Amino acid sequence: MEIQTIARKLLDAELFRQPIAPITESEAQLTADDAYRIQLHQIQQKVSEGAVVKGLKIGLTSKVMQEMLNVHTPDYGFILDSMVFAETDGVDLEKFIQPKVEFEIAFVFKKSLKGPDVTIEDVIDATDYVVPSIEIIDSRIADWRIKFEDTVADNGSSAGAVLGSQKTSLSNIDIANIEMSVYKNDECIDTASSDAVLGNPLNAVVWLANEVSRYDISIQPGMFVLSGALSKALPFTNGDSFKADFGELGEVNISFQPAEVKK
C-alpha cells in the first residue's frame, strides 16, 4: 500500500470537491495506523504549503457512532487555519462536498500536553478556558460510505470549526453536566448533555493527548480541541442557520449562505 498515493487522492478529492470510493474497498488490509499515517501525510503537505495547525478534533465519542462503525475507540483529525470560521461569517457551501454540523465543547489551552501519561488533572491544569463550538464535518468518501479507517485517513471527516465568544474557566462549571439545545432556523430540534462525550469531555481530551503522542504530536499552548459531539450530526442546505445554546457556557452560531449573497 502506498501511503502517499492514497493521501494524494484524498487531497485531490477535497480540492476538486469530487469524492472517491471508500479506501477500504481497494485496500482491504488497511490498518488504523496506516490510516493515521495517510492523514498525517496530508496535514504535513498542507503545512509545507503554508497552512497552520490551529487545533484538533475528536470524533466517534458516542456509543451510537462507535457501534455504527464497529469500533470501540474515538478518532481524531486536525483543524487548520483555513478551516476556522467566525460566527459573523456566512459560510459558503461551495467549500464542501456533503457537509453536516455537530455541536461540541472546545477546550483552549495555555500549557502543552504531551502523552503518553496525560491525566484528567493534567488536562484541567493545561486548559485556559472552554467555549461552545460547531464543527463542520464532510467526507471526501462518496456517500459517507465509511469504515473507521476511511474516516481516519480522511482527517476524521473534518472540514471546519466555529468557536463561540464566551470563555469559561473549568473551575466555574461541572463540565460533565452541561445541557445543550440546538436550534435550526430558530426552531429547537435537539437537546443533549455533555456526558454523552465518553461520560465527560475531559475523558475525551485525555484520550486524545495520549493517542497523538504515538506520532510524536502534542497539544500546544494556544491550540484548541473540539472534544466530541454531544448529539447527532445534522445535514443542511444553503440559507440554513444554527444556534447551539450551552447554558452557562453561552452559545455559538453559524449560517450558510451562497457566496453571492454574503455581505
C-alpha positions as CSV (number, residue, x, y, z in Angstrom):
1,M,0.0,0.0,0.0
2,E,1.3,3.4,-1.0
3,I,0.6,6.0,1.8
4,Q,1.5,9.0,-0.4
5,T,-0.7,7.8,-3.3
6,I,-3.8,7.5,-1.1
7,A,-3.1,10.8,0.6
8,R,-2.9,12.5,-2.8
9,K,-6.3,11.0,-3.8
10,L,-7.9,12.5,-0.7
11,L,-6.2,15.8,-1.2
12,D,-7.5,16.0,-4.8
13,A,-11.0,14.9,-3.7
14,E,-11.1,17.8,-1.3
15,L,-9.5,20.3,-3.8
16,F,-11.9,19.4,-6.7
17,R,-14.8,18.5,-4.4
18,Q,-15.1,15.1,-6.1
19,P,-15.5,12.3,-3.6
20,I,-13.7,9.0,-4.1
21,A,-14.7,5.4,-3.4
22,P,-14.0,4.1,0.1
23,I,-10.3,3.4,0.6
24,T,-11.2,0.2,2.4
25,E,-12.8,-1.2,-0.7
26,S,-9.5,-1.3,-2.6
27,E,-7.2,-1.6,0.5
28,A,-8.8,-4.4,2.5
29,Q,-5.7,-4.7,4.7
30,L,-5.7,-1.0,5.7
31,T,-5.0,-0.7,9.4
32,A,-5.8,2.2,11.8
33,D,-2.1,3.0,11.9
34,D,-1.9,3.1,8.1
35,A,-5.0,5.4,8.1
36,Y,-3.4,7.9,10.6
37,R,-0.2,8.0,8.5
38,I,-2.3,8.8,5.5
39,Q,-4.0,11.6,7.5
40,L,-0.7,12.9,8.8
41,H,0.9,12.9,5.3
42,Q,-1.9,15.2,4.1
43,I,-1.5,17.6,7.0
44,Q,2.2,17.7,6.6
45,Q,1.7,18.5,2.9
46,K,-0.7,21.4,3.7
47,V,1.6,22.8,6.4
48,S,4.5,22.7,3.9
49,E,2.3,24.9,1.7
50,G,1.7,27.4,4.4
51,A,-1.2,26.1,6.4
52,V,-1.1,26.4,10.2
53,V,-2.5,23.8,12.7
54,K,-4.9,25.6,15.0
55,G,-6.4,22.6,16.8
56,L,-7.6,19.0,16.8
57,K,-11.0,17.4,16.7
58,I,-12.1,14.2,18.4
59,G,-14.7,12.1,16.7
60,L,-16.7,8.9,17.4
61,T,-17.1,9.7,21.1
62,S,-20.6,8.4,21.3
63,K,-21.6,4.7,21.7
64,V,-24.0,5.0,18.8
65,M,-21.3,6.2,16.4
66,Q,-18.8,3.6,17.6
67,E,-21.3,0.8,17.1
68,M,-22.2,2.1,13.7
69,L,-18.6,1.8,12.5
70,N,-18.0,-1.3,14.7
71,V,-15.2,0.2,16.8
72,H,-14.7,0.9,20.4
73,T,-12.5,3.9,20.3
74,P,-12.7,7.5,19.2
75,D,-10.7,9.0,16.4
76,Y,-9.1,12.4,15.7
77,G,-8.2,14.9,13.0
78,F,-6.6,18.3,12.6
79,I,-8.1,21.7,12.3
80,L,-6.1,24.1,10.1
81,D,-6.3,27.9,9.9
82,S,-8.2,27.7,6.6
83,M,-10.9,25.6,8.3
84,V,-11.7,28.1,11.1
85,F,-14.7,30.4,10.5
86,A,-16.0,33.4,12.5
87,E,-19.6,33.4,13.8
88,T,-20.2,36.5,11.9
89,D,-19.2,35.0,8.5
90,G,-21.7,33.3,6.4
91,V,-20.1,30.0,5.3
92,D,-20.3,29.1,1.6
93,L,-21.4,25.5,0.9
94,E,-19.3,25.5,-2.2
95,K,-16.3,24.7,0.0
96,F,-17.7,21.3,0.8
97,I,-18.9,18.1,-0.7
98,Q,-21.6,16.6,1.6
99,P,-21.3,18.5,4.9
100,K,-23.1,18.2,8.2
101,V,-22.8,20.1,11.5
102,E,-22.0,18.9,15.0
103,F,-22.1,20.8,18.3
104,E,-19.3,20.4,20.8
105,I,-17.4,21.9,23.8
106,A,-14.0,23.2,22.7
107,F,-11.0,23.4,25.1
108,V,-8.4,26.1,24.6
109,F,-5.0,25.5,26.1
110,K,-2.5,27.7,27.9
111,K,0.0,24.9,28.5
112,S,1.3,22.0,26.4
113,L,0.0,18.4,26.8
114,K,2.3,15.6,25.7
115,G,1.4,11.9,26.2
116,P,1.6,9.1,26.8
117,D,0.7,9.6,30.5
118,V,-1.6,12.6,30.5
119,T,-4.3,12.5,33.2
120,I,-7.6,14.4,33.8
121,E,-5.7,16.6,36.3
122,D,-3.1,17.4,33.6
123,V,-5.9,18.5,31.2
124,I,-7.5,20.7,33.8
125,D,-4.2,22.3,34.6
126,A,-3.4,22.9,30.9
127,T,-6.8,24.3,29.9
128,D,-7.1,28.1,29.7
129,Y,-10.9,28.0,29.1
130,V,-13.7,26.3,27.3
131,V,-16.1,27.7,24.7
132,P,-19.1,26.3,22.8
133,S,-18.3,25.3,19.3
134,I,-19.7,23.9,16.0
135,E,-17.8,21.5,13.8
136,I,-18.5,21.2,10.1
137,I,-17.8,17.6,9.1
138,D,-17.5,16.5,5.5
139,S,-16.5,13.3,3.8
140,R,-14.2,13.0,0.8
141,I,-15.5,9.4,0.6
142,A,-18.6,9.1,-1.7
143,D,-22.0,9.0,0.1
144,W,-20.4,8.8,3.5
145,R,-19.8,5.0,2.9
146,I,-17.1,5.0,5.6
147,K,-15.5,2.5,7.8
148,F,-13.3,3.6,10.7
149,E,-10.1,3.5,8.6
150,D,-11.7,5.6,5.9
151,T,-12.7,8.4,8.2
152,V,-9.4,8.4,10.0
153,A,-7.5,8.6,6.7
154,D,-9.9,11.5,5.7
155,N,-8.7,13.6,8.6
156,G,-11.5,12.4,10.8
157,S,-14.0,13.7,8.2
158,S,-13.3,17.2,9.5
159,A,-13.9,20.3,7.4
160,G,-14.4,23.4,9.6
161,A,-14.9,24.9,13.1
162,V,-16.6,27.9,14.6
163,L,-15.8,28.9,18.2
164,G,-18.2,30.8,20.4
165,S,-17.1,34.0,22.1
166,Q,-17.9,33.3,25.8
167,K,-14.8,32.0,27.6
168,T,-15.5,29.9,30.8
169,S,-13.0,28.5,33.3
170,L,-13.3,24.8,34.1
171,S,-13.2,25.8,37.8
172,N,-16.5,27.5,37.4
173,I,-18.5,24.6,35.9
174,D,-19.3,20.9,36.1
175,I,-18.1,20.1,32.6
176,A,-19.7,16.6,32.6
177,N,-23.2,18.1,33.1
178,I,-23.7,20.8,30.6
179,E,-27.1,20.9,28.9
180,M,-27.3,21.9,25.3
181,S,-30.2,22.9,23.0
182,V,-29.8,23.1,19.2
183,Y,-31.9,25.4,17.1
184,K,-32.1,25.2,13.3
185,N,-33.6,28.3,11.7
186,D,-34.8,29.4,15.2
187,E,-36.6,26.1,15.8
188,C,-35.4,23.8,18.7
189,I,-34.6,20.5,17.1
190,D,-32.4,18.7,19.6
191,T,-31.2,18.6,23.1
192,A,-28.2,16.8,24.7
193,S,-25.9,16.7,27.7
194,S,-22.1,16.8,27.7
195,D,-21.9,13.4,29.5
196,A,-22.7,11.9,26.0
197,V,-19.0,12.5,25.3
198,L,-17.3,9.5,26.9
199,G,-19.1,10.3,30.1
200,N,-17.2,13.5,30.4
201,P,-15.5,15.6,27.7
202,L,-12.3,15.6,29.9
203,N,-12.0,11.9,29.2
204,A,-12.0,12.6,25.5
205,V,-9.2,15.2,25.8
206,V,-7.1,12.8,27.9
207,W,-7.6,10.1,25.3
208,L,-6.5,12.5,22.5
209,A,-3.4,13.8,24.3
210,N,-2.2,10.2,24.9
211,E,-3.2,8.9,21.4
212,V,-1.5,11.6,19.3
213,S,1.8,11.0,21.3
214,R,2.1,7.8,19.3
215,Y,3.1,10.1,16.4
216,D,5.1,12.5,18.5
217,I,2.4,15.1,18.4
218,S,1.4,17.2,21.3
219,I,-1.2,19.8,22.1
220,Q,0.5,23.2,22.2
221,P,-0.4,26.4,24.0
222,G,-3.0,28.4,22.0
223,M,-4.4,25.4,20.3
224,F,-8.0,24.2,20.8
225,V,-9.6,20.8,20.9
226,L,-13.1,20.0,19.8
227,S,-13.9,17.4,22.4
228,G,-16.7,15.5,20.6
229,A,-20.3,15.9,19.5
230,L,-23.0,16.0,22.2
231,S,-25.6,14.9,19.7
232,K,-26.1,13.6,16.2
233,A,-24.7,15.3,13.1
234,L,-27.2,17.4,11.1
235,P,-27.4,18.0,7.4
236,F,-28.3,21.4,6.0
237,T,-28.7,23.4,2.8
238,N,-27.7,27.0,1.8
239,G,-29.7,29.5,3.8
240,D,-29.9,27.4,7.0
241,S,-28.6,28.8,10.3
242,F,-27.9,27.0,13.6
243,K,-27.6,28.1,17.2
244,A,-26.4,25.8,19.9
245,D,-27.1,27.1,23.4
246,F,-24.9,25.5,26.1
247,G,-26.5,27.2,29.0
248,E,-23.8,28.6,31.4
249,L,-21.2,28.2,28.6
250,G,-23.1,30.6,26.3
251,E,-24.0,29.9,22.7
252,V,-22.5,29.6,19.3
253,N,-24.0,30.4,15.9
254,I,-23.4,29.6,12.2
255,S,-25.1,30.4,9.0
256,F,-24.7,29.0,5.5
257,Q,-25.0,31.4,2.6
258,P,-24.0,31.3,-1.1
259,A,-21.0,33.5,-1.8
260,E,-23.1,35.9,-3.9
261,V,-25.4,36.9,-1.0
262,K,-22.7,37.4,1.6
263,K,-22.3,41.0,2.8
